[in-house]
C-alpha cells in the first residue's frame, strides 16, 4: 500500500502489482489502518483509491484464502470481519472516496468499487463477482454491492460469476463514469475538484444521510431529516455557504 497526501487529497494506492493487487490479511489490516488515519485528519477532504500496475484489484489473494481455510472457525470468521471492517471504514469515513478503476476489479476489488462514493472506470475495465466459480460466495462485500447495484443485477452476477465490461458496470450503477483510459486521470481529478467545492462537514453529513435514509419509508425519516437540515442551516458551514451565495463569492472551503 502507498499513501500520499497532496493538500486536501489523500491518494491511497494498492501496491501489489505482481499479484494484480490482490489483498491478503496484512494488506486489509494496513488499508483499514490507513483509512482510519485519513478519516481522523481535518486537512484531508477527499480520498482517491487506486491500484498500482495493470489492474485496480483482482480481489482476495487466492493463496491467502487457501491458507485461511485451514484456520479454526473462529480465526476464519475474524479474518472475514477484517475485510468487512475495511469496507465499513470507507463507507463511514467522513471523507469523500473516489475510486480510480482500471484493468480489472474482481471479487473484493469490485467490493471496493461498490463502497466508493464516486467511481470512475477506464472503458476497458473488466468487473466480476467471480466467487461462485471458486466454490465461494461474495458474502462480505454483499451489503455494499447490493446497495449499489440492486437485487436484480446481484442475483444474475452473483450466481453466474461472469465477468462484465465497464458499460454494464455503468448501466447497473456500480460505477458513475466510464472514460477512455487516456482520460482516466483527468476525469478523476475533475471529480476531485468538484468534491472540493463542497463543504467538508456537509459532505460527511450527506454520506451519513444516504446510509440512514436508503430503503426506508419517508414517514420513518421525516423527523430525522428535518432535524438534519435544521442543524445544517444553523451550522457555521451553512451560514457561510448561504452568505457566500448571496454575496456572489466563493465559500471559504471552495478550492
BALOBA-1460 file (C-alpha; in Angstrom, 3 decimals):
// residues 255
<rec num="1" residu="x" x="0.000" y="0.000" z="0.000"/>
<rec num="2" residu="x" x="1.150" y="3.514" z="-0.808"/>
<rec num="3" residu="x" x="-0.250" y="6.653" z="0.799"/>
<rec num="4" residu="x" x="0.430" y="10.170" z="-0.447"/>
<rec num="5" residu="x" x="-1.262" y="13.273" z="0.919"/>
<rec num="6" residu="x" x="-1.386" y="16.148" z="-1.515"/>
<rec num="7" residu="x" x="-3.004" y="19.101" z="0.209"/>
<rec num="8" residu="x" x="-6.620" y="18.159" z="0.892"/>
<rec num="9" residu="x" x="-6.402" y="14.937" z="-1.133"/>
<rec num="10" residu="x" x="-5.134" y="11.596" z="0.175"/>
<rec num="11" residu="x" x="-4.110" y="9.131" z="-2.528"/>
<rec num="12" residu="x" x="-4.282" y="5.530" z="-1.360"/>
<rec num="13" residu="x" x="-2.849" y="3.026" z="-3.809"/>
<rec num="14" residu="x" x="-2.921" y="-0.767" z="-3.686"/>
<rec num="15" residu="x" x="0.689" y="-1.731" z="-4.360"/>
<rec num="16" residu="x" x="0.991" y="-5.452" z="-5.043"/>
<rec num="17" residu="x" x="1.156" y="-5.262" z="-8.854"/>
<rec num="18" residu="x" x="2.924" y="-8.613" z="-9.123"/>
<rec num="19" residu="x" x="-0.211" y="-10.179" z="-7.612"/>
<rec num="20" residu="x" x="-2.656" y="-7.939" z="-9.506"/>
<rec num="21" residu="x" x="-3.204" y="-6.014" z="-6.268"/>
<rec num="22" residu="x" x="-4.890" y="-8.992" z="-4.625"/>
<rec num="23" residu="x" x="-5.166" y="-8.468" z="-0.897"/>
<rec num="24" residu="x" x="-4.327" y="-10.758" z="1.997"/>
<rec num="25" residu="x" x="-4.907" y="-10.291" z="5.719"/>
<rec num="26" residu="x" x="-1.926" y="-7.994" z="6.171"/>
<rec num="27" residu="x" x="-2.943" y="-5.802" z="3.228"/>
<rec num="28" residu="x" x="-6.502" y="-5.450" z="4.520"/>
<rec num="29" residu="x" x="-5.267" y="-4.522" z="8.000"/>
<rec num="30" residu="x" x="-2.847" y="-1.968" z="6.534"/>
<rec num="31" residu="x" x="-5.569" y="-0.408" z="4.383"/>
<rec num="32" residu="x" x="-8.004" y="-0.292" z="7.278"/>
<rec num="33" residu="x" x="-5.455" y="1.480" z="9.483"/>
<rec num="34" residu="x" x="-4.673" y="3.960" z="6.706"/>
<rec num="35" residu="x" x="-8.362" y="4.765" z="6.176"/>
<rec num="36" residu="x" x="-8.828" y="5.299" z="9.926"/>
<rec num="37" residu="x" x="-5.868" y="7.668" z="9.982"/>
<rec num="38" residu="x" x="-7.057" y="9.608" z="6.953"/>
<rec num="39" residu="x" x="-10.593" y="9.852" z="8.324"/>
<rec num="40" residu="x" x="-9.296" y="11.488" z="11.505"/>
<rec num="41" residu="x" x="-7.343" y="14.199" z="9.664"/>
<rec num="42" residu="x" x="-9.006" y="17.596" z="9.392"/>
<rec num="43" residu="x" x="-6.789" y="18.663" z="6.491"/>
<rec num="44" residu="x" x="-7.882" y="15.790" z="4.220"/>
<rec num="45" residu="x" x="-11.208" y="16.088" z="2.419"/>
<rec num="46" residu="x" x="-11.056" y="13.544" z="-0.424"/>
<rec num="47" residu="x" x="-9.554" y="10.047" z="-0.698"/>
<rec num="48" residu="x" x="-8.594" y="8.663" z="-4.119"/>
<rec num="49" residu="x" x="-8.357" y="4.865" z="-4.110"/>
<rec num="50" residu="x" x="-6.345" y="3.342" z="-6.968"/>
<rec num="51" residu="x" x="-4.236" y="0.355" z="-7.935"/>
<rec num="52" residu="x" x="-0.601" y="0.137" z="-8.998"/>
<rec num="53" residu="x" x="0.235" y="-1.605" z="-12.266"/>
<rec num="54" residu="x" x="-2.138" y="-3.031" z="-14.846"/>
<rec num="55" residu="x" x="-5.288" y="-3.563" z="-12.728"/>
<rec num="56" residu="x" x="-7.205" y="-1.948" z="-9.899"/>
<rec num="57" residu="x" x="-7.567" y="-5.168" z="-7.883"/>
<rec num="58" residu="x" x="-8.144" y="-8.841" z="-8.568"/>
<rec num="59" residu="x" x="-9.752" y="-9.211" z="-5.123"/>
<rec num="60" residu="x" x="-8.643" y="-11.644" z="-2.462"/>
<rec num="61" residu="x" x="-5.259" y="-13.320" z="-2.714"/>
<rec num="62" residu="x" x="-6.215" y="-16.925" z="-3.503"/>
<rec num="63" residu="x" x="-3.106" y="-18.333" z="-1.853"/>
<rec num="64" residu="x" x="-4.072" y="-16.470" z="1.298"/>
<rec num="65" residu="x" x="-7.657" y="-17.718" z="1.031"/>
<rec num="66" residu="x" x="-6.388" y="-21.282" z="0.822"/>
<rec num="67" residu="x" x="-4.266" y="-20.708" z="3.924"/>
<rec num="68" residu="x" x="-7.176" y="-19.179" z="5.823"/>
<rec num="69" residu="x" x="-9.296" y="-22.227" z="5.007"/>
<rec num="70" residu="x" x="-7.022" y="-24.188" z="7.328"/>
<rec num="71" residu="x" x="-7.605" y="-21.812" z="10.228"/>
<rec num="72" residu="x" x="-10.022" y="-22.548" z="13.053"/>
<rec num="73" residu="x" x="-13.617" y="-21.447" z="12.523"/>
<rec num="74" residu="x" x="-13.092" y="-18.511" z="14.882"/>
<rec num="75" residu="x" x="-9.930" y="-17.382" z="13.073"/>
<rec num="76" residu="x" x="-11.656" y="-17.744" z="9.709"/>
<rec num="77" residu="x" x="-14.534" y="-15.524" z="10.802"/>
<rec num="78" residu="x" x="-12.126" y="-12.995" z="12.320"/>
<rec num="79" residu="x" x="-10.259" y="-12.745" z="9.017"/>
<rec num="80" residu="x" x="-13.501" y="-12.133" z="7.090"/>
<rec num="81" residu="x" x="-14.506" y="-9.479" z="9.616"/>
<rec num="82" residu="x" x="-11.300" y="-7.568" z="8.872"/>
<rec num="83" residu="x" x="-12.408" y="-7.047" z="5.267"/>
<rec num="84" residu="x" x="-15.875" y="-6.054" z="6.472"/>
<rec num="85" residu="x" x="-14.186" y="-3.567" z="8.791"/>
<rec num="86" residu="x" x="-12.229" y="-2.042" z="5.898"/>
<rec num="87" residu="x" x="-15.360" y="-1.617" z="3.769"/>
<rec num="88" residu="x" x="-17.253" y="-0.159" z="6.708"/>
<rec num="89" residu="x" x="-14.392" y="2.257" z="7.423"/>
<rec num="90" residu="x" x="-14.525" y="3.531" z="3.834"/>
<rec num="91" residu="x" x="-18.317" y="3.723" z="3.930"/>
<rec num="92" residu="x" x="-18.412" y="5.627" z="7.212"/>
<rec num="93" residu="x" x="-15.399" y="7.826" z="6.563"/>
<rec num="94" residu="x" x="-16.380" y="11.497" z="6.648"/>
<rec num="95" residu="x" x="-14.203" y="11.966" z="3.573"/>
<rec num="96" residu="x" x="-15.442" y="11.573" z="0.014"/>
<rec num="97" residu="x" x="-13.950" y="8.405" z="-1.509"/>
<rec num="98" residu="x" x="-13.193" y="8.313" z="-5.236"/>
<rec num="99" residu="x" x="-12.250" y="5.022" z="-6.914"/>
<rec num="100" residu="x" x="-9.920" y="5.230" z="-9.923"/>
<rec num="101" residu="x" x="-10.592" y="1.897" z="-11.638"/>
<rec num="102" residu="x" x="-8.661" y="0.345" z="-14.499"/>
<rec num="103" residu="x" x="-7.783" y="-3.067" z="-15.906"/>
<rec num="104" residu="x" x="-9.894" y="-5.273" z="-13.645"/>
<rec num="105" residu="x" x="-11.909" y="-5.086" z="-10.451"/>
<rec num="106" residu="x" x="-12.898" y="-8.587" z="-9.405"/>
<rec num="107" residu="x" x="-14.440" y="-10.043" z="-6.253"/>
<rec num="108" residu="x" x="-13.315" y="-7.974" z="-3.301"/>
<rec num="109" residu="x" x="-11.847" y="-5.442" z="-5.738"/>
<rec num="110" residu="x" x="-15.345" y="-4.855" z="-7.099"/>
<rec num="111" residu="x" x="-16.458" y="-4.547" z="-3.486"/>
<rec num="112" residu="x" x="-14.045" y="-1.636" z="-3.036"/>
<rec num="113" residu="x" x="-15.573" y="-0.001" z="-6.103"/>
<rec num="114" residu="x" x="-19.064" y="-0.503" z="-4.666"/>
<rec num="115" residu="x" x="-18.230" y="1.230" z="-1.404"/>
<rec num="116" residu="x" x="-16.704" y="4.280" z="-3.115"/>
<rec num="117" residu="x" x="-18.795" y="7.452" z="-3.206"/>
<rec num="118" residu="x" x="-17.656" y="8.209" z="-6.755"/>
<rec num="119" residu="x" x="-16.260" y="5.571" z="-9.130"/>
<rec num="120" residu="x" x="-14.595" y="6.400" z="-12.446"/>
<rec num="121" residu="x" x="-13.580" y="3.488" z="-14.681"/>
<rec num="122" residu="x" x="-11.466" y="3.148" z="-17.783"/>
<rec num="123" residu="x" x="-13.516" y="1.823" z="-20.690"/>
<rec num="124" residu="x" x="-11.560" y="-1.429" z="-20.940"/>
<rec num="125" residu="x" x="-12.006" y="-2.407" z="-17.292"/>
<rec num="126" residu="x" x="-13.383" y="-5.877" z="-16.551"/>
<rec num="127" residu="x" x="-15.564" y="-6.434" z="-13.493"/>
<rec num="128" residu="x" x="-16.909" y="-9.549" z="-11.852"/>
<rec num="129" residu="x" x="-18.244" y="-11.115" z="-8.689"/>
<rec num="130" residu="x" x="-16.475" y="-14.337" z="-9.574"/>
<rec num="131" residu="x" x="-16.548" y="-16.120" z="-6.214"/>
<rec num="132" residu="x" x="-19.051" y="-18.850" z="-7.179"/>
<rec num="133" residu="x" x="-16.655" y="-20.120" z="-9.831"/>
<rec num="134" residu="x" x="-14.259" y="-20.894" z="-6.986"/>
<rec num="135" residu="x" x="-16.953" y="-22.514" z="-4.858"/>
<rec num="136" residu="x" x="-17.277" y="-19.368" z="-2.727"/>
<rec num="137" residu="x" x="-19.787" y="-16.526" z="-2.415"/>
<rec num="138" residu="x" x="-19.327" y="-12.714" z="-2.305"/>
<rec num="139" residu="x" x="-20.623" y="-12.681" z="1.251"/>
<rec num="140" residu="x" x="-18.628" y="-9.944" z="2.979"/>
<rec num="141" residu="x" x="-18.938" y="-7.411" z="0.167"/>
<rec num="142" residu="x" x="-22.627" y="-8.145" z="-0.483"/>
<rec num="143" residu="x" x="-24.217" y="-5.414" z="1.706"/>
<rec num="144" residu="x" x="-22.355" y="-2.657" z="-0.123"/>
<rec num="145" residu="x" x="-22.735" y="-4.224" z="-3.570"/>
<rec num="146" residu="x" x="-26.479" y="-4.805" z="-3.166"/>
<rec num="147" residu="x" x="-26.949" y="-1.239" z="-2.014"/>
<rec num="148" residu="x" x="-25.103" y="-0.061" z="-5.134"/>
<rec num="149" residu="x" x="-26.434" y="-2.279" z="-7.933"/>
<rec num="150" residu="x" x="-29.711" y="-3.612" z="-6.534"/>
<rec num="151" residu="x" x="-31.092" y="-7.092" z="-6.038"/>
<rec num="152" residu="x" x="-31.894" y="-7.894" z="-9.671"/>
<rec num="153" residu="x" x="-28.382" y="-7.280" z="-11.007"/>
<rec num="154" residu="x" x="-26.843" y="-9.018" z="-7.989"/>
<rec num="155" residu="x" x="-28.933" y="-12.147" z="-8.485"/>
<rec num="156" residu="x" x="-27.601" y="-12.556" z="-12.011"/>
<rec num="157" residu="x" x="-23.989" y="-11.576" z="-11.399"/>
<rec num="158" residu="x" x="-23.528" y="-13.294" z="-8.031"/>
<rec num="159" residu="x" x="-24.935" y="-16.562" z="-9.398"/>
<rec num="160" residu="x" x="-23.179" y="-16.673" z="-12.761"/>
<rec num="161" residu="x" x="-19.865" y="-15.298" z="-11.552"/>
<rec num="162" residu="x" x="-19.412" y="-13.962" z="-15.076"/>
<rec num="163" residu="x" x="-17.141" y="-11.096" z="-15.966"/>
<rec num="164" residu="x" x="-18.644" y="-7.979" z="-17.486"/>
<rec num="165" residu="x" x="-17.447" y="-4.753" z="-19.022"/>
<rec num="166" residu="x" x="-17.409" y="-1.150" z="-17.930"/>
<rec num="167" residu="x" x="-20.544" y="-0.261" z="-19.891"/>
<rec num="168" residu="x" x="-22.570" y="-2.811" z="-17.931"/>
<rec num="169" residu="x" x="-20.968" y="-1.612" z="-14.688"/>
<rec num="170" residu="x" x="-22.197" y="1.868" z="-15.581"/>
<rec num="171" residu="x" x="-25.672" y="0.640" z="-16.511"/>
<rec num="172" residu="x" x="-26.179" y="-1.134" z="-13.170"/>
<rec num="173" residu="x" x="-24.748" y="1.732" z="-11.140"/>
<rec num="174" residu="x" x="-21.531" y="0.120" z="-9.967"/>
<rec num="175" residu="x" x="-19.543" y="2.999" z="-11.480"/>
<rec num="176" residu="x" x="-20.542" y="6.569" z="-12.298"/>
<rec num="177" residu="x" x="-18.308" y="7.428" z="-15.243"/>
<rec num="178" residu="x" x="-16.658" y="5.357" z="-17.988"/>
<rec num="179" residu="x" x="-13.915" y="7.100" z="-19.951"/>
<rec num="180" residu="x" x="-11.021" y="6.165" z="-22.253"/>
<rec num="181" residu="x" x="-8.026" y="5.121" z="-20.169"/>
<rec num="182" residu="x" x="-6.071" y="8.073" z="-21.553"/>
<rec num="183" residu="x" x="-8.621" y="10.382" z="-19.881"/>
<rec num="184" residu="x" x="-8.950" y="8.463" z="-16.608"/>
<rec num="185" residu="x" x="-6.661" y="10.639" z="-14.513"/>
<rec num="186" residu="x" x="-8.058" y="13.907" z="-15.832"/>
<rec num="187" residu="x" x="-11.654" y="12.866" z="-15.134"/>
<rec num="188" residu="x" x="-10.750" y="11.609" z="-11.644"/>
<rec num="189" residu="x" x="-9.125" y="14.975" z="-10.931"/>
<rec num="190" residu="x" x="-12.213" y="16.775" z="-12.249"/>
<rec num="191" residu="x" x="-14.356" y="14.773" z="-9.830"/>
<rec num="192" residu="x" x="-11.936" y="15.642" z="-7.007"/>
<rec num="193" residu="x" x="-12.187" y="19.347" z="-7.844"/>
<rec num="194" residu="x" x="-15.978" y="19.172" z="-7.741"/>
<rec num="195" residu="x" x="-15.864" y="17.473" z="-4.339"/>
<rec num="196" residu="x" x="-13.517" y="20.150" z="-3.001"/>
<rec num="197" residu="x" x="-16.173" y="22.751" z="-3.811"/>
<rec num="198" residu="x" x="-18.439" y="21.130" z="-1.212"/>
<rec num="199" residu="x" x="-18.270" y="21.954" z="2.488"/>
<rec num="200" residu="x" x="-16.384" y="19.165" z="4.290"/>
<rec num="201" residu="x" x="-18.852" y="18.900" z="7.151"/>
<rec num="202" residu="x" x="-21.745" y="18.807" z="4.708"/>
<rec num="203" residu="x" x="-20.035" y="16.012" z="2.742"/>
<rec num="204" residu="x" x="-19.733" y="13.921" z="5.895"/>
<rec num="205" residu="x" x="-23.368" y="14.619" z="6.766"/>
<rec num="206" residu="x" x="-24.523" y="13.805" z="3.226"/>
<rec num="207" residu="x" x="-22.776" y="10.416" z="3.366"/>
<rec num="208" residu="x" x="-24.482" y="9.662" z="6.657"/>
<rec num="209" residu="x" x="-27.805" y="10.836" z="5.209"/>
<rec num="210" residu="x" x="-27.608" y="8.357" z="2.329"/>
<rec num="211" residu="x" x="-26.777" y="5.492" z="4.696"/>
<rec num="212" residu="x" x="-29.589" y="6.359" z="7.085"/>
<rec num="213" residu="x" x="-32.364" y="7.100" z="4.591"/>
<rec num="214" residu="x" x="-31.814" y="4.471" z="1.906"/>
<rec num="215" residu="x" x="-34.503" y="1.786" z="1.870"/>
<rec num="216" residu="x" x="-36.688" y="3.445" z="4.486"/>
<rec num="217" residu="x" x="-40.163" y="4.903" z="4.158"/>
<rec num="218" residu="x" x="-40.450" y="8.722" z="4.111"/>
<rec num="219" residu="x" x="-42.611" y="8.584" z="7.231"/>
<rec num="220" residu="x" x="-39.820" y="6.781" z="9.087"/>
<rec num="221" residu="x" x="-37.261" y="9.507" z="8.447"/>
<rec num="222" residu="x" x="-39.424" y="12.634" z="8.365"/>
<rec num="223" residu="x" x="-38.305" y="13.857" z="11.773"/>
<rec num="224" residu="x" x="-34.643" y="12.915" z="11.453"/>
<rec num="225" residu="x" x="-34.270" y="14.546" z="8.026"/>
<rec num="226" residu="x" x="-35.937" y="17.734" z="9.259"/>
<rec num="227" residu="x" x="-33.541" y="17.779" z="12.190"/>
<rec num="228" residu="x" x="-30.571" y="17.304" z="9.863"/>
<rec num="229" residu="x" x="-31.393" y="20.280" z="7.656"/>
<rec num="230" residu="x" x="-32.187" y="22.419" z="10.697"/>
<rec num="231" residu="x" x="-28.734" y="21.660" z="12.125"/>
<rec num="232" residu="x" x="-27.018" y="22.405" z="8.819"/>
<rec num="233" residu="x" x="-28.846" y="25.709" z="8.375"/>
<rec num="234" residu="x" x="-27.663" y="26.857" z="11.789"/>
<rec num="235" residu="x" x="-24.127" y="25.473" z="11.421"/>
<rec num="236" residu="x" x="-21.132" y="27.723" z="10.658"/>
<rec num="237" residu="x" x="-20.760" y="25.993" z="7.294"/>
<rec num="238" residu="x" x="-24.413" y="26.505" z="6.463"/>
<rec num="239" residu="x" x="-24.249" y="30.179" z="7.377"/>
<rec num="240" residu="x" x="-21.030" y="30.672" z="5.403"/>
<rec num="241" residu="x" x="-22.429" y="28.900" z="2.355"/>
<rec num="242" residu="x" x="-25.622" y="30.962" z="2.301"/>
<rec num="243" residu="x" x="-23.735" y="34.228" z="2.847"/>
<rec num="244" residu="x" x="-21.244" y="33.391" z="0.096"/>
<rec num="245" residu="x" x="-24.057" y="32.667" z="-2.341"/>
<rec num="246" residu="x" x="-25.890" y="35.896" z="-1.526"/>
<rec num="247" residu="x" x="-22.660" y="37.898" z="-1.705"/>
<rec num="248" residu="x" x="-21.720" y="36.235" z="-5.024"/>
<rec num="249" residu="x" x="-18.360" y="34.968" z="-3.774"/>
<rec num="250" residu="x" x="-16.730" y="31.613" z="-3.204"/>
<rec num="251" residu="x" x="-17.310" y="29.935" z="0.143"/>
<rec num="252" residu="x" x="-14.316" y="29.605" z="2.457"/>
<rec num="253" residu="x" x="-13.832" y="25.902" z="1.652"/>
<rec num="254" residu="x" x="-14.178" y="26.212" z="-2.140"/>
<rec num="255" residu="x" x="-10.770" y="25.389" z="-3.598"/>
